[in-house]
C-alpha cells in the first residue's frame, strides 16, 4: 500500500475512533488497536504504543472542552489518578512479558465488557445525594450543567472506586486503551456519579494514565513516530468534535453504533488470538 494512502486511511480511522471514544468516555484506544492490528496488520505492541499516544491526545483534546463546559470534576480525576497511574506502570511491565496472542484475547474480552457497559449506562444511573463524610472532607462533591441549571451530586464508595481504577490503569498499560471503560464503571456504577460527569472526567484522566505507561513502551522501542503521528492527529480532531457534540445533543444512537462496532472487533480479536494469527 502507498505510504500516503496508508497515512490517510490511518488518520480517517483514528478520527472516527477519537470521535466515538470522546462521546462515550471509553477513549479511542478500544478502536485504534483492533483497527491497526486487524485491518492494517500492525504488530499489536506497536499498535498499543500508538494507541497510548492517541489516548494522551484524546484527553488533551476533549478534557479542555469538558472542563470549560463544567462537566469534568478535576478533584475527583486527580484523586483517582493516584490509583490508575500505579496500575498503568504495572500493566506496561506485564505487556513486555505477555505473549501477543494472549494480549489479543484479553483485549477482545475487554471490548466485550466495554460494549456491555455502554448499553448498561444507556439505561440510566442510580444517583443519590446522601452526604458522604469522606467525600466532603476531600471536597470531591460537585455539580454539572443540566437543562440550564447546575445539578449537584455526591460521591460514594470511594475505596471501591479507587480499587476499580487501579484495574483500569493496569488495563491501560497492558492494552493501550486508556482504561476509560473501567473508569466509567468506577465512577458511574460504583461511586454513583452522573454518567456525563463520569464520561468527561474519564477523558480528563486517561491522558495521565497513558503517559505513565507510554514512557515504558517508548524505552522498549514500541512507539513508531510514523505510525503514532497520524493516529494522534486523527484522534485529537475527532475527540474535540465529539466533545462539542456531547454537550449539545443526545448520544444514545452513537453509543449503540459504537457498541456494535466494538462487538465485531472483540470477536475478531479473540478469534485471531486463539488461532495465533495476530
Rosetta blueprint (number, residue, H / E / L):
1 X L
2 X L
3 X H
4 X H
5 X H
6 X H
7 X H
8 X H
9 X H
10 X H
11 X H
12 X H
13 X H
14 X H
15 X H
16 X H
17 X H
18 X H
19 X H
20 X H
21 X H
22 X H
23 X H
24 X H
25 X L
26 X L
27 X L
28 X L
29 X H
30 X H
31 X H
32 X H
33 X H
34 X H
35 X H
36 X H
37 X H
38 X H
39 X H
40 X L
41 X L
42 X L
43 X L
44 X H
45 X H
46 X H
47 X H
48 X H
49 X H
50 X H
51 X H
52 X H
53 X H
54 X H
55 X H
56 X H
57 X H
58 X H
59 X H
60 X H
61 X H
62 X H
63 X H
64 X H
65 X H
66 X H
67 X H
68 X H
69 X H
70 X L
71 X L
72 X L
73 X L
74 X H
75 X H
76 X H
77 X H
78 X H
79 X H
80 X H
81 X H
82 X H
83 X H
84 X H
85 X H
86 X H
87 X H
88 X H
89 X H
90 X H
91 X H
92 X H
93 X H
94 X H
95 X H
96 X L
97 X L
98 X L
99 X L
100 X H
101 X H
102 X H
103 X H
104 X H
105 X H
106 X H
107 X H
108 X H
109 X H
110 X H
111 X H
112 X H
113 X H
114 X H
115 X H
116 X H
117 X H
118 X H
119 X H
120 X H
121 X H
122 X H
123 X L
124 X L
125 X L
126 X L
127 X L
128 X L
129 X L
130 X L
131 X L
132 X L
133 X H
134 X H
135 X H
136 X H
137 X H
138 X L
139 X L
140 X L
141 X L
142 X E
143 X E
144 X E
145 X E
146 X E
147 X L
148 X L
149 X E
150 X E
151 X E
152 X E
153 X E
154 X L
155 X L
156 X L
157 X L
158 X H
159 X H
160 X H
161 X H
162 X H
163 X H
164 X H
165 X H
166 X H
167 X H
168 X H
169 X H
170 X H
171 X H
172 X H
173 X H
174 X H
175 X H
176 X L
177 X L
178 X L
179 X L
180 X H
181 X H
182 X H
183 X H
184 X H
185 X H
186 X H
187 X H
188 X H
189 X H
190 X H
191 X L
192 X L
193 X L
194 X L
195 X H
196 X H
197 X H
198 X H
199 X H
200 X H
201 X H
202 X H
203 X H
204 X H
205 X H
206 X H
207 X H
208 X H
209 X H
210 X H
211 X H
212 X H
213 X H
214 X H
215 X H
216 X H
217 X H
218 X H
219 X H
220 X L
221 X L
222 X L
223 X L
224 X L
225 X H
226 X H
227 X H
228 X H
229 X H
230 X H
231 X H
232 X H
233 X H
234 X H
235 X H
236 X H
237 X H
238 X H
239 X H
240 X H
241 X H
242 X H
243 X H
244 X H
245 X H
246 X H
247 X H
248 X H
249 X L
250 X L
251 X L
252 X H
253 X H
254 X H
255 X H
256 X H
257 X H
258 X H
259 X H
260 X H
261 X H
262 X H
263 X H
264 X H
265 X H
266 X H
267 X H
268 X H
269 X H
270 X H
271 X H
272 X H
273 X H
274 X H
275 X H
276 X L
277 X L
278 X L
